[in-house]
Amino acid sequence: MYQFQELKDTDMVVEIFKTNVQKESDRDYVIAVIQNQFPDYKINFDLEDCDKILRVEGFDLQYDNVVDYVCRLGYTCVRLE
């Protein structure tokens, strides 16, 4: 019950990022790394979009950490506002 109440008081955050991830294998790699670091985040890509969109959803989401991890992997990642 306490855990449910705690989640109820926290807002779900959705962040959208423009990336240069092109291939499905690269997409899978980026998702695996982010998911390993932030296991509670829901992560997906839209590689058919011209901006190669990365969508991350979670509670207490820190978008700058996502940008940092993707950039460390050698990809471009810019938060869209």
C-alpha positions as CSV (number, residue, x, y, z in Angstrom):
1,M,0.0,0.0,0.0
2,Y,2.8,2.5,0.9
3,Q,4.6,1.9,-2.4
4,F,1.3,2.4,-4.4
5,Q,0.7,5.7,-2.5
6,E,4.3,6.8,-3.2
7,L,3.8,6.2,-6.9
8,K,0.5,8.0,-6.9
9,D,2.1,11.1,-5.5
10,T,4.8,11.1,-8.2
11,D,4.1,12.2,-11.8
12,M,4.9,10.1,-14.7
13,V,7.3,11.9,-17.0
14,V,7.7,11.3,-20.8
15,E,10.7,12.8,-22.6
16,I,11.2,12.7,-26.3
17,F,14.7,12.9,-27.9
18,K,16.1,13.4,-31.4
19,T,18.9,10.9,-32.1
20,N,21.1,9.7,-34.9
21,V,20.5,6.0,-34.2
22,Q,20.0,4.4,-37.6
23,K,20.0,0.6,-37.3
24,E,17.9,-1.8,-35.3
25,S,21.0,-3.3,-33.7
26,D,22.1,0.1,-32.5
27,R,18.6,0.8,-31.2
28,D,18.7,-2.5,-29.3
29,Y,22.1,-1.7,-27.8
30,V,21.0,1.8,-26.6
31,I,17.8,0.4,-25.1
32,A,19.8,-2.3,-23.3
33,V,22.3,0.1,-21.8
34,I,19.6,2.6,-20.7
35,Q,17.4,-0.1,-19.4
36,N,20.3,-1.6,-17.4
37,Q,21.0,1.8,-15.8
38,F,17.4,2.8,-15.3
39,P,15.3,-0.5,-15.0
40,D,12.1,1.3,-14.2
41,Y,12.0,3.4,-17.4
42,K,9.9,2.4,-20.4
43,I,12.0,3.0,-23.5
44,N,11.4,2.8,-27.2
45,F,12.6,4.2,-30.6
46,D,10.8,5.3,-33.7
47,L,13.5,4.7,-36.3
48,E,11.0,5.4,-39.2
49,D,10.7,9.1,-38.0
50,C,13.2,11.5,-39.7
51,D,14.4,12.5,-36.2
52,K,15.0,8.8,-35.1
53,I,12.9,9.5,-32.0
54,L,13.8,8.0,-28.6
55,R,10.9,8.0,-26.1
56,V,11.6,7.5,-22.4
57,E,8.8,7.2,-19.8
58,G,9.2,6.9,-16.1
59,F,8.8,8.4,-12.6
60,D,11.4,10.9,-11.5
61,L,13.0,10.8,-15.0
62,Q,16.2,12.8,-15.3
63,Y,16.5,13.6,-19.0
64,D,20.0,14.9,-18.7
65,N,21.2,11.4,-17.5
66,V,19.5,9.8,-20.6
67,V,21.2,12.3,-22.9
68,D,24.6,11.7,-21.2
69,Y,24.3,7.9,-21.5
70,V,23.3,8.0,-25.2
71,C,26.1,10.5,-26.0
72,R,28.7,8.3,-24.2
73,L,27.7,5.5,-26.5
74,G,28.7,7.7,-29.4
75,Y,25.3,8.8,-30.6
76,T,23.7,12.2,-30.9
77,C,20.8,12.8,-28.4
78,V,18.9,16.1,-28.0
79,R,15.9,16.6,-25.9
80,L,12.9,17.9,-27.8
81,E,10.8,20.4,-25.8
